[in-house]
Amino acid sequence: MELVLELFEKNGLLVAFALVGALTLFAGWLSKTLTNGRLHGSAIAILLGLVLSYVGGVTTGGEDGLADVALFSGLAVMGGSMLRDFAIVATAYGVNLDEIRRAGLAGGLSVVVGVVASFVVGAAVAMLFGYTDAVSVTTIGAGAATYIVGPVTGTAVGATSEVIALSVAAGLVKAVVVMIGTPFMAKAIGLNNPKSAMVFGGVMGTTSGVAGGLAATDKRLVPYGAMTATFYTGVGCLLCPSVLFFAVRAITGG
């Protein structure tokens, strides 16, 4: 057993990939079994990941969650900024430019409007809860855009780990709400064709939430909504730590 543990510790990154893969498969099974696919597996996986991170932090008294356990130290690399940013950049290589053109002006504007609107709501909530410095307000506002934009922005502007965690939580709540709410509001907003799906993905932005919600509404619309939602993440990562951060700093004065 000691040899096995030593082997795992020396190959921490491989163990991290195996653990996350198993967790994802389990979350997918829970999604199909308990929610009939209405709550996407990715949202369940993130919730389980947050629980494991909390348990790891409480057990070890460390600051890196489950990664503080020697056996799972590879999670610190896998979940670090390097691989995270690589994954974000990699999504752009799978985009078909011809499909982007089909979205038209409405699709493009929806992405910008969606990012700014989500950021403003998130920043306002942050200020209501007592956060007044530009770094914290910007990070939580970015998290309201998506749980990817939040950590990217927080790292760029120098936010604390606690604030970055709050930004992830804000994005996760949004993703779950979009997943569950999409099928119920689809008819009312005319979400029944590719163009409306592109606009919807651009306004909502959370890729997992949009994909899960559209899958429960009409699986044929998933690629269209997910495409603009992917661009939403990219635009958010560009705007939040730059233009929107400077705007918040000008308003808050710090």
N, C-alpha and C positions, 0 to 999 in steps of 0.2 A: 504493500500500500504506500509506503514511503517513496519507493521508486516511481510509482505512478504519479503521486502528487508532485514529486520533483520534476518529472517529465512535463506535467501540465504547466507548472510554474515557468519552466524554461521556454515553453511554447504558448505564452500567454495570449498572443494575438489570435492564434488558431483556436484556442479555447473560447475566446470571446466571440469569434464568428460562429462557432458551433453552438454556443449558448444562445446567441441572438437568433440563429436559424431555428433552433428548437422552440424558442419562445414564440417566434413568428408563426410556426406551424401550429402550435398549441392555440395561439390567439385566433388563427383562421378557423380551427376546429370549433372553438367556442362561438365564434361569429355565426357559423352555419348552424350549429346545434341549438344555441340559446336564443339567437336573434333572427334566425332565418336570413342572415345576410344584411339585415337593415343597419346594424352597427358594424362598420367595416373592421376587419381583422387588425388593421394597422392601429386603429384607435385603442383597441383592447390591448395590443402589444405595448403601446406607449404607457398605458395605465399600469400594466404589470411591471414594466421597466421602472416606472417611478416608485412603485411599491418596493421592488427589490432594492432600488437605490436607497430608499429610506431605511429599510431593514439593515442594509450594509453599513450605512452611516451610524445608526443607533448602536449596532453591535460592536463596531470597531472604534467609534468615537472619532472617526476621520472626517475628511471633507470631500472625498471623491466617491462617496456611496459604496456600491458593491466592489468598485475597483480597489478599495482599501484592503479587501481580502486578497491575500497573496495569490490564491488560486485563480482569481478573476482579475488580476492586475492588467491584463491585456485590454480590458474594457476602457482603460484610461487612454490608450492609443486609438482604439477603434472609435471611441466617442469623442476624440479630441478634435480640435479645429482643422487639422490638416486633412483628414479623411472626410470630414463634414463638408469642407469647402470644395474638395475634389468631387464629391458626389453632386454638389450643386452645379458645378461647371459642366460635369459629364452629361447632365440632362439636356443641355443645349445641343449636343451632338446628335440627339435622336429626333430633332425637330425638322419637319418638312416645310420648307419656305413656301411652297405652293399652298399648303394648308393654312399658313398664316395669312396669306393674301385673301383667302376666302372669308376670313373673319371681318375684313373691311375696317373702316374707321371706328365702327361701334365696338368691335372687339378690342382694338388698341386703346380707345378711351376708357373702356370698362376696367382695364388693368390699372391705369393710373388713378382713376376715380376710386376704385376699390381699395388700393393701397392707402391713399390719403384718408379716405373715410374711416377705414379700420384703425389707422394710426391715431386719428383725432379722438375717436371713441376710447381707445385704450389709454391714451395720454390723459384724457379727462378723468377716467376712472382712477388712474394712478394718482392724480392730484387730489381727488376726493378722498383717497385713503392716506393722504399726508405726505406723499412724495413731491418735493418741490424742486430738487436739483435736476438740471437738464439731462444728465446722464441716465438717471433712474427713470425719469418720465419718458425719455426717448426709447429706452430699452423695453419697457413694458408696453409702450405704444406699438413698437415694432413687433412684439410678441402677439399683440392682438391681430396683427396682419397674418402671420403664421408662426408656428413654433420653431421654424427654421430661421426666419428673419430675425427673431428676437435674440437668439444666442449670437448670430453673426454680428448684429448691431452692437450688442452688449460688449462683445470682445473688442470691437473696433473703437468704441468710445470709452472703454475702461470701466465698465460696470462691475459691481461685486457679484460673487457667485450666487448670493441670495436673490438679487434682483434678476439675474439671468434665469434662475429657476422659476421665478414668478412669471417671467415672459413666456417660458415654455408652457407653464400651466395655463396662461391666458390663451395661448394658441391652441392648446389641446381642448379646452372647453369649447372654443369656437368650432374646431373640427368636428367634435361630437354633436354639437347643436346643428351644424350644417348637414351632417349625415342623417340625423334623425328627422330633421324638419323638411328636407328637400321633397320627399314623396308627398308630404301633406300640402305643401304650397305650390307644387309643380303646376297643377291645373289653373290655379288663380293667377299665376304670372306667365302663363303661356309657355311653359318649359316643355316643348314637345317637338322641337326641330333643332338641327345642328347649329344654326346661327344663334338661337336663344341660349343653347347650351354653352356656346363660346362666351357670350356676354355674361352668363351666369358664373362660369368659371373665372372670368376676369374680375368680376365684382367680389365674389366670395374669396377666391384666392387659395384657400387651403386645399391642396391637391388631394390629400386622403379624404377630406370631408366631401369635396365635390365628387370625387370618383365613387365613393361609397354611396352618397346620396343619389347620384344619377344611376348607379347600378340598380338601386332599389326602385327607381322610377322607370327608366328605359335603358337597358344595357347598350343600345345602339348609340346613345348620346355620350357615353363615357369618354371616348377618345377626344371629342370636341371640347368638352368642359375641362378635361385634364390638361389639354394643350395650353389653353390660355391661363389656367391655374399655375402651370409650370412657369410661364413667363411672369406671372404675378410675383412669384418667389424671387426671381431674378431682379425685377424692378424694385421690389421691396429692399433687397440687399444693397441696391445702389442708392435709393433715395433716403432710406431711414438713417444711415450713419452719416449722411452728408447734408443734403438740402433740408430735410426735416429736423435733423439734429440742430443745425444752425438756427432754424426758425424757432425751435423750442428754447434754445439758449437765449435768443433775443427777447423772447416773451418772459421767461423766468428770471433772466438776468444772472444766471449762474449755471 
